[in-house]
Amino acid sequence: MNFILADTETRNNLLPFTFTRPVADIRIGITTIREKWEHYLGKKVSILTEDYLTEKFIAKFASKEDNVIINASVFPSQNVVEQIFLLKKGSGLQGGKTFVACNIGKENLNHSALQSYFDTKIKKIECNSKLEVISNAYDIFSKNDLCIQSDFALLPKKIKSQKLSSSNKLIGNENQLYIEKGAVVEGSILNTSTGPIYIAKDAEVMEGSMIRGPFALCEHSTLKMGTKIYGATTIGPHCKVGGEINNSVIFGYSNKAHDGFLGNAVIGEWCNLGADTNNSNLKNNYSNVKIWNYTRDKFIDTGLQFCGLFMGDHSKCGINTMFNTGTVVGVFANVFGGGFPSKFIPSFSWGGADGFTEYKITKAFEVANAVMKRRSIELSESDQKILKQIFEFTQKYRNRKGSFDND
């Protein structure tokens, strides 16, 4: 079988993070959704996504084996994967109303035709196991505990964890701590009684840090001195983090290097939070938090009492920035100044509480190139093509009069 992970109708509920990536490349737990599926399937997968993203992400259909399309919003499990392997050509797996996977044989399929094809040409088989699905942006932090736990259980048992150095204090079960070779952890307190702690290769936990699991620190990332981590939190690769963080996910290549609170939040790649940036994650009246939803073009009730900041790729904020509860920031936004900015900040916006202007795309690219160059990475031509299209179809939000703060 040839496996292809596909974006479904839930993709727009995961904006702004799916502006720049398919659903499969969202990091939740220790790994991305794509990496989870590749582990269970035992082979590489390709991606079926929106047309403009095919500049980087291409679906590879096979001509000599059956093509199986899998809903990238569904988390894999051994039971679900076993049912997928049993699918014959023309049959598909669904759980309730959720499309899980279908075998389309040697055919090719456009992304826009997927749901119709499944509804009209596929014989449905009901999935016999409980499905875990990522349906909204806030699921990324809400389900991070579940995903860290399940990813931790998949770590190779043949490769033993490094021993924790005597300069540290461990509270809880040593079996719930996994430190890869090349990682450095010194002078810190690690508590695994509330969940596992994973420290990847070449990551560093500086002295004075306090970590309460579940927690994942990915490759080449750093917890700066005195960092306070409450689980379930994931710091993706190549990040520098300090201050206080609670139940948050940072995808990678982003910095929150100084004091300040980040809670119940999701931060994309190539973001930077200035010193003493804080987000609210609880309303003064303790009511449910509402956030901007791109599909419904309005604020929706999350059903959550705790819900913080959502920031898309390449967005940044200045020192002492304050984000209100449930703020959604698009890609390539630059936020600064006093007071609370709007609760929905469109992509390519420049400003703060006093209002926003359009962030010129040429200037945005200049900054991105400067930031990425520090990591020896370039903003590729395909990236620029994708971002130019995002700039165009987010223009409607920047053209609206007034601020987006009515929740």
N, C-alpha and C positions, 0 to 999 in steps of 0.2 A: 504493500500500500504506500501511496505517496500522500503525505499529510500537509494540509494547508489550513492555517489559522485565519479565520475571517472576522472582520468587524461586522456587527449587526446593528439593529436599530438603536441599541443602547449607547452606541458610540457618541452621539451628541450630548447625552447626559453626563459624559465624562470629559467634556470640554471644560477648561481650556487645555487640558493635558493631551487630548487627542487631536488638537490642531496640528501638532508637529510630529506625532507618532501614531502608529496603529495601537489598538487596545492591547495587543499581545506584548508590547514593549513597555507597559506600565509596570513599575517595580512595586511589589507588595509582598511583605515578608522579607526573606533574604534575597530572593531572585525575582526576575521578571516573570510574567505569565508565560511568555514564550519558553524561557528556560525550564519552567516547571513541566510544560508539556513535552519538551524534548527529553527530559529525564524519564518520564513515564513511558513515552513512545519508543525510546531507545534510538532515535534518529533525528536529524535536523528537519525543520519545517520551513515553509515559506509563508508569505502573508498575502491575503486578499483584502484590499482596503480601498478607500476613496481614490478616484482617478488622480487627483493632484498629488497624492502621496506616493504614487507609483514611480515618481522620479527617484525614489530611494528604496521603496518596498515593493517587490515584484512577486506575484504568485507564479510558481513554477509547476505547470501541469505536466504530468507524465503521459507518455503515449504507449508505454508497455506495461503499466500497472494501474490498478484502480486508484483514482483520485478521491480522497476522503477529506471533506471540508468540515472543520470543527469550529464551533462558536468560541472565539477568543475570550468572551466574557465569562465563560464557565471555567472554574478551577478543576484541574485534573485530580483523579483519585484512581487507585488500582482497579476498583470495581467498574468505574465509568470507562476506563481505557479497555478493559477486557470486553465490555459490551460493544465498544467501537470496533475492535478487531473482528468481531463476529458479523459486522454489517456486510450484506451482499449488495451487489450493484442494484440501485434503485430503492434501497431501503435507508431509513434514517432513524435516529434516536432523538426522542424528545422527553422532557420532564415537565408534566403539566402543559403550560403554554410556551415553555422555553425550548427553542431549537438547540440541540446539542451537537449533532453531527449527521452527515449524510454521505453515502457512497455514490458518486456520480459516474463511476466507471472511467472510461477513457475520454470523457467529454471535458471541454473547457467551459468556464462560467464567469460571466461578468459580475462584479460586486453588486451592481444595482439590481441584478436579476436573481440574487441568491434567495431571498425570502419567498418570492413568487414560485421559484423552482421547487423549493422545499414544500410549499403549501399544495402545489398542484401535481407534481410528478414523482413524489417520494412516498413510499409506503411507510407509515409511522409505526415505530416500536416504542413503547413506554419504557423509560429508564427505570430500573428497579432499585436505584439508590438515591439518597438525598443529594441534591445539587447545591453547591456553593457558587454563587454568581456575583460578579461585580456589576452593579446596575447604575450607580451614581458616584459622583466624585467623592462624596463623604464615605462611601464604602471602603475607600483606600485606607483610611485610618481606622474605621470601625472594624474592619475585618483583618487588620494587620496582626493582631494577637493570634488569631487562628492560623494565619499564613506563616508567621515566624515559627509557631509550634510545629506545623506540618513540614516546613522546609528543614528545620533543625533535625527532625527524625530521619531525613533522607541523607544527612551528611555521611560520608564514607566511614564505615566503622574500622576499616583496615588502617586508616591514617589517624593516629592518635593525636589528641590535642596536646599542645605544649603545656608543661606544668606552669601554674601560676607562681610568679616569683614571690619570695618571702616579704618583699616590700609592700605587698597588697594584703587586703583582708577579704576573704570569701565568706559570705553568709549563704547557707543553703547547700544544695547537692552539687558536688564536683562534676557529676555526670551531666549536669545541665550547663556546663561551661565548655566552650570549644574555642580554643585559640590556635589559629593556623600558624605554621612555620613562617617566620619572618615578621610576625606581629610583635609589637612592644607594648607591654602593660606594666606600669610602675606606680607605686605609691597611691593606689586607688582602692575604693570599696566596691565590691561587686556582689549583688544579691540575686541569687538564682531561685530563691524560695517562691517567687511570684512568676517565674518563667525563665526559659533558657536565655543565655547570653552567647552570642557568636561574634568573634573578632577575626576578620579575614586577614589574609597574608598582607604584609607591608602596611598594615594599619597601625595607628599608635593611640594609646590612651595615656595622656599625660597625667602627672602626679596631681593628687587632690580631687580627681574625678570621682563621682558617685553614680553608680549605675544600678538601676533596679529593672530586672527583666520583665517581660520579654524584650530583647534588644538585639539588633544586628548592626554591626559596623563593617562596611564593605571595604574592598581593596583600596589601599593608598589613602584612606581617610583618617582624619585626626580629630580626637576630642581634646580640646585645649585645656589648660590647667583649671581645675575647679569646676568643670562642667557637671551639671546635675541632669541626669536622665531618668525619666519615669517611662516605663513601658506602657503600651507596646509601641516601640519606636524603631524606625529603620533609617540609617544614614547610608545612602548609596555611595558608590565609588568616587574617589577624588574630591572629597568634601572636607572643609574645615569648620568645626562646630564648637561653640562655647555657650555659656549662659545656662538657661533652664529650658528643657524641652520635655513635653509630655505628649504621649500618644500621637506622634507625628511621623510622616514619611517624607524624606528628602531624596529625590530620584538619583542625583549624582552631579558632580562638577559644580556644586553650589556651595556658597559660604554663608554661615551665620557665625562669624568668628568671635563675637563679643557678647557681653552681657545683654540680657533681655529675655523675654518669655515668648516661647512658641508652643502653642498647645492645640491639640486636635486639628492639625494642619497638614496640608500637602504642598510641597514645594517642588517645582520642576527642575530642569537642568539649567546650568549657567545663570543661576540667580545669585544675587548678593543682598543680604539684609544688613543695613548699616548698624553701627554700634547703638545699643539700647533700643532697638526696634522691639515693640511688644504687640501681641495681638490679644484681643479679648476672646475668650471661648465660652463665656457664660453671660447671659443678659441680666441686667439688674433686677428684673422682675421674675427671673427663673423660668420664663416661658420658652417654648420651642424656638429654635433658631431657623430663620428662613434664609435661603441663598438664591442667587441668580441662576436660573436654568435656561440654557440656550435653546433647548427644544421648545419650551413653552413661552419663551420670550418674556419672562416675568420672574419675580421671586416666588419660590415654593417652600412649603413647610418641610423641613428635613425629618421631623419627628424626634429630633435630638435636642437635648438640653445643653450639651457641650458640643460646640462646633466653631472652629476658628478661621484660619486663613487658607485660601487656595490661590496659588501663584503659578502662572504658566511660565514656560521656558524663557530665559533671557530677560526676565523682569528684575528690577532692582528698586531698592528704596534707600533713602538717606538716613542719617543718624536721627535717633529719637522719633522715628516714624511710629504712629499709633494706628493700628488697624482695628476697626470695629468687629463685633461678633459676626461670623459668617461672611467675610469679605471675599469676593472673587476678583482676581486680577488676571487679565489676559496675558498674552505673550508680548515681549518687548515693551512693557510699560516702565516708566521711570517716575517713581513716586517720592515726593519730598515736601518739606515744610511742616508747619505746626498744625494742630487740630487733627480731626478724623477725616480722611478722604472718603469719597463715596463708597458704598458697599459693593458696587460693581464698577470696575475700572476697565474699559475696553482695551483691547490690544493696541499697541503703538500709540499710547497716550503718554503725555508729559505734563506733570503738575502735581497738585495735591488738593487740600481742603478748599483752597480758593478757586479751584477750577482746573480744567485740563485743556491742553492744546494737542494738536497732532504731532507725534514724534516722527520726524522725517525719516523715511526708510533708509536713505543714504547715510544719515548720521547713526541710525541704529546699527547698520552693518559695520560701520567704522568701529563702534564700541565692541560689537561682537567679535570682530577680527582681533582687536587688541586683547580682549579677555581670553579668547581661545588660543591665541599665540603663546600665552604663558604656559599652556599645557601642551605645546607643540602640536596643536590641532588647527586646521583651517576651516573656515566657513565655506563649504564646497559650493560649486555652481548649482548642484541639485538642491542643496539647502536653500540657497538664495531664490531659486525658482519657486519652491514651496512657500517660502516666507512672503514673496511678492503676491502670491495668490491669497494668502491669509490676510495680508494688508488690504487687498481689494475687497474681500467679502466680509471684513469686519468694519469697513468704512461706515456702514449704516449705523453702527453704535456710536461712533465718534461724531456723527452728524446730528445726533439727537440733542435737543436743547434741554438744559437743566441737568441735574445730577441724578445718579441712580442710587438713591438712598431711602426709597419708600418700601419698607419691608413690613 
